[in-house]
Amino acid sequence: MKSAALRKYATSVSLLVLFAASAAVADEPREKWVAPRSVARVTNPIPATPESVKAGLAVYRANCVSCHGETGKGDGILVPQLSFKPANLSDVDVWKQSDGAIFWKVSTGRQPMPPWGAPGDAGIPDEDRWNVINYLRATFAPKGVAVANPAVPVPNPANPLANPPKNTVPVDRMPETPEEYKALVLRLLREHEEMRTEIEQLKGQRGAPSTQTGTTTVRPQVPSVASGAARQDDLEDVQKQVDAIKNDLSRVKPGIEGVFIAGDAFVGFSSQRRNTSSFSAGVAPVILWKPTSNIIFETGFDIGLNTDPDTSSSTSFDLTIANVSLLLTDWLAVGGGLFVTPFGVYHNHFDPPWINKFADDPLAFSDGGIAPGSSVGIFARGAELIGNMKIVYDVYVINGPNLITSDPGVAGSLAFDNYSDLNNDKAVGGRIGLIPMPNMELGYSIMSGRVQPPGFSSTHALLQAVDFNYRPDVPALAGTFDLRSEWVWSNVGRATYDSTGSLGFGPVNFRNFRSGGYVQLCYRPTHVNNKILQNLEFCGRWDILKVPEAAPGGGTEQRYIIGVDYWINPQVVLKVDYEFDHRSKSLGAAENALLFQLGIGL
């Protein structure tokens, strides 16, 4: 289901309360993040004792490892869902900064990192932030790295970053009242004027004329570096602060700013036994709009190629997501509209062509499978910390799937794209996921509701799923493994289809229990020295779908797939797969296939 690719991708990027995932993140160029000189000179008030480092480790595991990773290289479990790759904490440039500069960045935050200096439960206490810096420097900083801006004592030993001036509006959120907006603009304009005045003063000092005393040339006294010298880098630093203030002003202006366009695309080729070989292509743009700091609109659509039974080819345009989310806190969001159903994790995380390890979907999650893709309704999603573990959860109320009763080929199956409720009974469901350690997640999903169309006997459906994802880095085997598995059970109440025989295939009555799932394992030799081998990934998958033999279109199909992926860059992957197909007699002859696909993350 390629349409689910963009839905999942957009939801993940926008909410930051996501689950385990793998593959790489778009390493987009960003403006260099420079801390103000005043905060860069703040000293770390907590000595780097073993106790402080140990406390910092606990903070890192609870709040940072899911993005920065166990090794600090920006390869955590949530990375594929982020709009920008987290910092590599083993980079030399990171540790050329002072502790004060790093503390300011951790406290202020920059997408996708939240402002950990936020008050209350939304942030991390000052002491914990200093402790985690001690841990990071002790663990990830390359040996012998000098500090570019050595910390020097400041008159006030208290942390100035933790005590912002009162009666001011922070620039990390939109003003909520006209008075706040006016106060923020006036403050930023005042700071801009102060910076401009300081620049003029510094230029005047550097350009002041000299005077003659006898044979000695006397120039105006310029303060030494220790007392605040007027150097070229001072001017550049002030100019950067001016630019930052301008950016802040731009961010809080009303209008259509805050628009982000993402998505994915693919080009494929399939050669399947007993079928005509064919090329295929598609693109799935996603538009995210954040008009305020706590509201996000998501819209996405699929543009693909179709050929109907009369061999007429055309392009298709399908709206695949259209919803709004309200971010109540950093860890809770509510919303409604057309969204990816949080049932299992495949459609929410793994099916974009640049994240999926294979050129097609597992049978249970493909078009005509037994797992829902998207729904119309309302939802809430969030996350909670329990010690060093995380719990992520989703709950929703939706129109629900619709039981197919009149199609002689698939009667008894569920149509999940039910954009209008046909029976006035809503479906409810949710998913809970446990992240007990970095790069591992276990999840359970459930959906329940009435599914009968008008005029059909009352029929209840209960869907359940379990999922497991683990992505360990194993230096002893010179690489990274990616293990994923999901299983789905669909239990639809027993009913009689075509009870009068008027449709030509009934009456048919059967126990309507269906199941299916997949297990896949991939290995990428990331620790070898050869660049080509580093970019290769070797994958295998087994997937199966069981439909009651008595049901229209019933039978069992399973596939064994082997594949090789070549990562051209973190957003582009070339895949070559071969599928060994096995089917029960009721489904006809097996159809082995050779598949090629170029997956692209936009």
VENBELWO-V741053 format. One record per helix or strand of 3 or more residues. SS is the DSSP state (a for helix, b for strand). FROM is the first residue (numbers start at 1). LEN is the number of residues. If there is no record, write none. Layout:
ss:SS from:FROM len:LEN
ss:SS from:FROM len:LEN
This chain:
ss:a from:3 len:13
ss:a from:37 len:4
ss:a from:50 len:14
ss:a from:65 len:4
ss:a from:79 len:3
ss:a from:92 len:4
ss:a from:99 len:10
ss:a from:120 len:3
ss:a from:126 len:14
ss:a from:160 len:3
ss:a from:178 len:30
ss:b from:211 len:3
ss:b from:216 len:3
ss:a from:225 len:3
ss:a from:232 len:21
ss:b from:259 len:14
ss:b from:278 len:15
ss:b from:295 len:13
ss:b from:313 len:17
ss:b from:332 len:9
ss:a from:346 len:5
ss:a from:363 len:3
ss:b from:374 len:13
ss:b from:389 len:10
ss:b from:427 len:9
ss:b from:440 len:11
ss:b from:460 len:11
ss:a from:475 len:3
ss:b from:479 len:19
ss:b from:508 len:17
ss:a from:531 len:4
ss:b from:536 len:12
ss:b from:555 len:15
ss:b from:572 len:12
ss:a from:585 len:3
ss:b from:593 len:9
